[in-house]
Amino acid sequence: MPDKYAVIGNPVAHSKSPLIHAEFARQTRHDITYTAILAAEDAFEAEAQRFRLQGGRGLNVTLPFKHQAYALTQERTTRAEQALAVNTLIFESGVIRGDNTDGAGLVRDLHTNLGLMLRGRRILLMGAGGASYGVCGPLLDESPAAVIVANRTLEKASALCRHFESIHASGGVLAARSYEDLRGSPFDLVINATSAGLVGDMPPLPATVFAPGALAYDMVYGRSTPFLELAKGAGAQTADGLGMLVEQAAESFLVWRGVRPDTRPVIEMLRRA
């Protein structure tokens, strides 16, 4: 019998994870099935436990259940502890383990697919919600010159910074700012970790934040967002989050199966689609 995996969320019908993992399985010749589970917002734990008891080996967890997945786990990786959220559940020997592969997926997309090394770079991280918590630790691990967290509500950005300063030897490179305080501060990498692009909106970002040759990275994929349009107008390079989506999935596959699939053909396939 093939090993069983799935993605669980609400909504989940739009998820590309089943297609991505089917390609990974075909490429690596691993005998697995991978499906999508729609869970009611008050039924995540029941659905996850049912899948586990039916022989499931692991789950990817998407919105709005990453914090509930964190609470469900008995053991967690450092990445999950830093993010305070879990997007990868591992069911092994009666133990529920949790990991978070989002930050690793972002960093690998930046390094491997986009050719951007982060050491010594000035990074602006827009947003202080779950997506920013998921990637901040791995960004700090790359020894940037600065990671500035900007948010409409400054206290939320400050809370994120306090959390990571308490658990990460960041060397004072992490700081919170309001968008108004960013004028005259250029960055080499600007990451939009807000969901504003999904509704055609964006935070009040000054166009002056893009240093010459800067990369603007939007975690939203499959559309041209107002953030990316602003960045293009300012002369910045741009990238959406499709590579991150595939790379975080590959990291989950590595956690589950012990092998890292080749992501490039999968990214190209999704771009064509």
RODO-2510 file (C-alpha; in nm, 4 decimals, decimal comma):
residues 273
     n   res          X          Y          Z
     1     m     0,0000     0,0000     0,0000
     2     p     0,1301     0,3492    -0,0790
     3     d     0,2088     0,5816     0,2104
     4     k    -0,0652     0,8393     0,2644
     5     y    -0,0124     1,2153     0,2836
     6     a    -0,2458     1,5121     0,2429
     7     v    -0,2897     1,8863     0,2747
     8     i    -0,5533     2,0123     0,5175
     9     g    -0,7070     2,3594     0,5152
    10     n    -1,0162     2,5718     0,4673
    11     p    -1,0462     2,6528     0,1829
    12     v    -0,8293     2,3885     0,0204
    13     a    -0,9755     2,3147    -0,3247
    14     h    -0,7403     2,5698    -0,4823
    15     s    -0,4282     2,4057    -0,3369
    16     k    -0,1541     2,3059    -0,5795
    17     s     0,0033     2,0747    -0,3204
    18     p    -0,1506     1,7507    -0,4567
    19     l    -0,0141     1,8280    -0,8042
    20     i     0,3267     1,9282    -0,6676
    21     h     0,3673     1,6182    -0,4532
    22     a     0,2442     1,3923    -0,7317
    23     e     0,5288     1,5282    -0,9445
    24     f     0,7773     1,4807    -0,6597
    25     a     0,6626     1,1196    -0,6149
    26     r     0,6884     1,0474    -0,9872
    27     q     1,0331     1,2033    -1,0045
    28     t     1,1715     1,0190    -0,7002
    29     r     0,9754     0,6964    -0,7640
    30     h     0,8255     0,7018    -0,4159
    31     d     0,4979     0,5157    -0,3755
    32     i     0,2699     0,7674    -0,2063
    33     t    -0,0776     0,9145    -0,2338
    34     y    -0,1429     1,2812    -0,1612
    35     t    -0,4926     1,4248    -0,1285
    36     a    -0,6651     1,7414    -0,0038
    37     i    -0,8782     1,7514     0,3113
    38     l    -1,1319     2,0276     0,3703
    39     a    -1,1829     2,0681     0,7458
    40     a    -1,4474     2,2777     0,9147
    41     e    -1,2874     2,5562     1,1150
    42     d    -1,3791     2,3836     1,4433
    43     a    -1,2813     2,0342     1,3260
    44     f    -0,9098     2,0520     1,2449
    45     e    -0,7897     1,8283     1,5275
    46     a    -1,0609     1,5677     1,4659
    47     e    -0,9789     1,5507     1,0926
    48     a    -0,6032     1,5371     1,1515
    49     q    -0,6358     1,2603     1,4093
    50     r    -0,8757     1,0661     1,1858
    51     f    -0,6239     1,0816     0,9003
    52     r    -0,3442     0,9690     1,1324
    53     l    -0,5460     0,6772     1,2723
    54     q    -0,6315     0,5660     0,9187
    55     g    -0,2611     0,5231     0,8466
    56     g    -0,1641     0,8705     0,7291
    57     r     0,2076     0,9419     0,7477
    58     g     0,2001     1,3211     0,7336
    59     l     0,0001     1,6352     0,6651
    60     n     0,0743     1,9725     0,5151
    61     v    -0,1243     2,2366     0,7008
    62     t    -0,2475     2,5567     0,5404
    63     l    -0,4676     2,8429     0,6547
    64     p    -0,6307     2,8778     0,8987
    65     f    -0,4907     2,5811     1,0923
    66     k    -0,1149     2,6360     1,1374
    67     h    -0,1500     2,7497     1,4990
    68     q    -0,3847     2,4622     1,5811
    69     a    -0,1327     2,2235     1,4263
    70     y     0,1355     2,3728     1,6518
    71     a    -0,0817     2,3007     1,9570
    72     l    -0,1488     1,9446     1,8391
    73     t     0,2171     1,8422     1,8217
    74     q     0,4088     1,6562     2,0913
    75     e     0,7514     1,7379     1,9455
    76     r     0,8521     2,0406     1,7379
    77     t     1,1546     2,1454     1,5374
    78     t     1,3392     2,4680     1,6106
    79     r     1,1837     2,6142     1,2953
    80     a     0,8354     2,5445     1,4275
    81     e     0,9181     2,6853     1,7695
    82     q     1,0475     3,0054     1,6122
    83     a     0,7442     3,0425     1,3865
    84     l     0,4931     2,9512     1,6601
    85     a     0,3167     2,7619     1,3814
    86     v     0,3353     2,4268     1,2040
    87     n     0,2814     2,3622     0,8330
    88     t     0,4165     2,0060     0,8276
    89     l     0,2957     1,7259     1,0546
    90     i     0,4865     1,3976     1,0800
    91     f     0,3116     1,0923     1,2219
    92     e     0,5768     0,8497     1,3411
    93     s     0,5875     0,5788     1,6093
    94     g     0,2789     0,7126     1,7819
    95     v     0,4262     1,0639     1,8102
    96     i     0,2977     1,3751     1,6333
    97     r     0,5914     1,5927     1,5301
    98     g     0,5662     1,9430     1,3855
    99     d     0,7880     2,1411     1,1508
   100     n     0,7620     2,4670     0,9596
   101     t     0,9147     2,4682     0,6111
   102     d     0,7958     2,8118     0,4940
   103     g     1,1131     3,0031     0,5775
   104     a     1,3382     2,7340     0,4342
   105     g     1,1299     2,7427     0,1170
   106     l     1,1669     3,1185     0,0840
   107     v     1,5422     3,1167     0,1442
   108     r     1,5982     2,8311    -0,0990
   109     d     1,3933     3,0085    -0,3672
   110     l     1,5976     3,3251    -0,3166
   111     h     1,9306     3,1391    -0,3221
   112     t     1,8803     2,8600    -0,5736
   113     n     1,6227     2,9936    -0,8163
   114     l     1,6816     3,3691    -0,8012
   115     g     2,0557     3,3736    -0,7256
   116     l     2,0313     3,6143    -0,4319
   117     m     2,2651     3,5568    -0,1387
   118     l     2,1401     3,7252     0,1794
   119     r     2,4599     3,7691     0,3797
   120     g     2,5240     4,1383     0,4351
   121     r     2,2002     4,2447     0,2649
   122     r     1,9456     4,4920     0,3974
   123     i     1,6042     4,3229     0,4083
   124     l     1,2618     4,4816     0,4544
   125     l     0,9919     4,2391     0,5684
   126     m     0,6411     4,3794     0,5211
   127     g     0,3803     4,2481     0,7629
   128     a     0,3888     4,1045     1,1142
   129     g     0,1426     3,8173     1,0827
   130     g     0,1913     3,4431     1,0559
   131     a     0,3739     3,4566     0,7226
   132     s     0,6394     3,6878     0,8681
   133     y     0,6808     3,4703     1,1778
   134     g     0,7317     3,1729     0,9466
   135     v     1,0203     3,3267     0,7527
   136     c     1,1930     3,5651     0,9943
   137     g     1,4096     3,3023     1,1674
   138     p     1,5517     3,1519     0,8456
   139     l     1,6185     3,5029     0,7099
   140     l     1,8148     3,5907     1,0253
   141     d     2,0108     3,2648     0,9902
   142     e     2,1560     3,3986     0,6638
   143     s     2,3463     3,6802     0,8445
   144     p     2,1908     3,9828     0,6734
   145     a     2,3061     4,3342     0,7593
   146     a     1,9537     4,4245     0,8746
   147     v     1,6026     4,2863     0,8846
   148     i     1,3475     4,5645     0,9274
   149     v     0,9886     4,4579     0,9981
   150     a     0,7274     4,7117     0,8850
   151     n     0,3605     4,6912     0,9703
   152     r     0,0565     4,9188     0,9713
   153     t     0,0355     4,8534     1,3474
   154     l     0,3835     4,9195     1,4835
   155     e     0,3215     4,7271     1,8067
   156     k     0,2650     4,4055     1,6110
   157     a     0,5982     4,4504     1,4347
   158     s     0,7630     4,5230     1,7705
   159     a     0,6098     4,2071     1,9205
   160     l     0,7534     3,9986     1,6362
   161     c     1,0962     4,1521     1,6920
   162     r     1,0806     4,0894     2,0665
   163     h     0,9899     3,7258     2,0041
   164     f     1,2863     3,6637     1,7744
   165     e     1,5291     3,8655     1,9848
   166     s     1,4421     3,6374     2,2779
   167     i     1,5214     3,3164     2,0893
   168     h     1,7643     3,4097     1,8115
   169     a     2,1185     3,5472     1,8308
   170     s     2,0386     3,8120     1,5705
   171     g     2,3156     4,0492     1,6719
   172     g     2,0954     4,3564     1,6789
   173     v     2,0091     4,3459     1,3092
   174     l     1,6328     4,3144     1,3713
   175     a     1,4124     4,6207     1,4197
   176     a     1,0502     4,7324     1,3813
   177     r     0,9442     5,0394     1,1832
   178     s     0,6276     5,2048     1,0666
   179     y     0,5881     5,2528     0,6916
   180     e     0,6223     5,6289     0,7392
   181     d     0,9668     5,5787     0,8939
   182     l     1,0990     5,3970     0,5852
   183     r     1,1476     5,7054     0,3686
   184     g     1,5108     5,7429     0,2735
   185     s     1,5972     5,3860     0,3825
   186     p     1,6904     5,1712     0,0783
   187     f     1,6811     4,7895     0,0934
   188     d     1,8359     4,5172    -0,1214
   189     l     1,5410     4,2811    -0,0701
   190     v     1,1807     4,3834     0,0007
   191     i     0,9457     4,0977     0,0921
   192     n     0,5695     4,1426     0,0972
   193     a     0,4418     3,8950     0,3567
   194     t     0,1027     4,0653     0,3843
   195     s    -0,2147     3,9328     0,2219
   196     a    -0,3021     4,2762     0,0777
   197     g    -0,2217     4,1677    -0,2780
   198     l    -0,4986     3,9098    -0,2685
   199     v    -0,7535     4,1915    -0,2636
   200     g    -0,5645     4,4298    -0,4917
   201     d    -0,4357     4,6429    -0,2047
   202     m    -0,0970     4,7187    -0,0519
   203     p     0,0471     4,8902     0,2562
   204     p     0,1634     5,2549     0,2238
   205     l     0,5143     5,1694     0,1081
   206     p     0,7413     5,4527    -0,0147
   207     a     0,8908     5,3775    -0,3568
   208     t     1,2258     5,4965    -0,2205
   209     v     1,2750     5,1693    -0,0269
   210     f     1,4144     4,9941    -0,3348
   211     a     1,7913     5,0241    -0,3571
   212     p     1,9535     5,0051    -0,7036
   213     g     1,9300     4,6428    -0,8195
   214     a     1,6860     4,5524    -0,5400
   215     l     1,4589     4,2500    -0,5562
   216     a     1,0904     4,2870    -0,4674
   217     y     0,9426     3,9533    -0,3593
   218     d     0,5688     3,8998    -0,3114
   219     m     0,4576     3,5806    -0,1370
   220     v     0,1341     3,5978    -0,3373
   221     y     0,1743     3,4116    -0,6670
   222     g    -0,0024     3,3908    -0,9992
   223     r    -0,0945     3,7596    -1,0274
   224     s     0,0615     4,1012    -1,0660
   225     t    -0,0006     4,2723    -0,7328
   226     p     0,0070     4,6477    -0,6601
   227     f     0,3311     4,5860    -0,4672
   228     l     0,5002     4,4309    -0,7697
   229     e     0,3725     4,7101    -0,9949
   230     l     0,5172     4,9716    -0,7580
   231     a     0,8491     4,7857    -0,7546
   232     k     0,8651     4,7648    -1,1346
   233     g     0,7954     5,1377    -1,1570
   234     a     1,0859     5,1986    -0,9187
   235     g     1,3198     4,9920    -1,1362
   236     a     1,3421     4,6902    -0,9022
   237     q     1,3570     4,3269    -1,0064
   238     t     1,0437     4,1329    -0,9129
   239     a     0,9456     3,7786    -0,8173
   240     d     0,6261     3,6196    -0,6917
   241     g     0,5881     3,3396    -0,4370
   242     l     0,5453     3,0414    -0,6690
   243     g     0,9044     2,9302    -0,6152
   244     m     0,8580     2,9517    -0,2381
   245     l     0,5417     2,7397    -0,2652
   246     v     0,7280     2,4625    -0,4460
   247     e     1,0428     2,4868    -0,2335
   248     q     0,8545     2,4642     0,0983
   249     a     0,6729     2,1604    -0,0422
   250     a     1,0078     2,0052    -0,1360
   251     e     1,1319     2,0672     0,2176
   252     s     0,8255     1,8848     0,3538
   253     f     0,8919     1,5971     0,1117
   254     l     1,2503     1,5833     0,2387
   255     v     1,1280     1,5738     0,6007
   256     w     0,8857     1,2904     0,5227
   257     r     1,0806     1,0855     0,2677
   258     g     1,4494     1,1670     0,3262
   259     v     1,5096     1,2852    -0,0304
   260     r     1,4902     1,6327    -0,1851
   261     p     1,3171     1,6389    -0,5234
   262     d     1,4293     1,8605    -0,8108
   263     t     1,2039     2,1642    -0,7913
   264     r     1,2958     2,3427    -1,1126
   265     p     1,0843     2,1302    -1,3535
   266     v     0,7895     2,1548    -1,1159
   267     i     0,8161     2,5339    -1,0973
   268     e     0,8403     2,5496    -1,4774
   269     m     0,5353     2,3235    -1,5120
   270     l     0,3285     2,5465    -1,2839
   271     r     0,4458     2,8609    -1,4662
   272     r     0,3294     2,7144    -1,7956
   273     a    -0,0058     2,6228    -1,6429
***
